Amino acid sequence: MHIQVQTKYMAILECFSSETRVRMIELLDERSRSIKELADTIGVSSAIVTKHIQKLEEAGLVATQNLAGTRGSPKICSLAIDTLTLHLRAAKPQEDDQKYAVEIPIGQYSDYAVKPTCGLASQSKIIGYVDDPRYFSDPERMNAAHIWFGSGHVEYRIPNYLHAAQTARQLEFTLELCSEAPYYNENWPSDISFFVNDVETCVWTCPGDFGEKRAVLTPSWWQLGTQHGLLKSLSIQESGTYLDGVKLSSVTIADLGLKHGEDFRFRIASSETARHCGGVSLFGRGFGNYDQEIVVHVHYEERAR
């Protein structure tokens, strides 16, 4: 997992090593453009622009969408993110900092409330019927490797192994997810909220529901569109809440009301009242590009007894 994340950072830095790619980012900052528009403006061939766009897509900087036209289907390119922050000096771990890790299967949610489009799939089949929320209660949901819903939430109980002399200092959640559009839509923004113990820690706008490229792990029988998500790292610290190292809110770990002897509750939600109510797609082992479930790290300090 760490190798994949590091590789992505290298891909991002490589994108800015080319004057052509930097110019393309500047043009897309003004408005979305087709491959041909970019090629004509920059003065290079469409084939060269296509190769540059592929690199920008792989780095997560640009999203593309095919639009039907009278002569083929032109590919429309747009920026996938608004801000990119580079931290050159990493935070030094505290000497007394300790941690434990748990991996929660995406089907092991303790609560849910979802609306279509929705469904569950294991590595071998659809669980129940699509667009029928009742199957989110099916016992076979524990085998789910892919979950999707147009609005609503799923909530997970995270075991709290800390004893009375230990205090949580940081919670980290790493998971693969994206928006949920009917079939798929690479340009389908969704405001996804993350809650811990009913406290909304932050909202992240996912750029789309990704289905154009076959994912590394998604089984060959899967034909419903969505292929993979983005690997995101949520961290609630003493100084605020961060997503992939970028501070998104001032909610701190002290605001979460964590109590000794009580599980943490982690909720992933797409609200119907959000500006971009674009749903949620989650990926576990055997689906998407990352062979993992929801990975949780609990960092803590221990007081001398």
Disulfide bonds with the S-S distance in Angstrom:
none
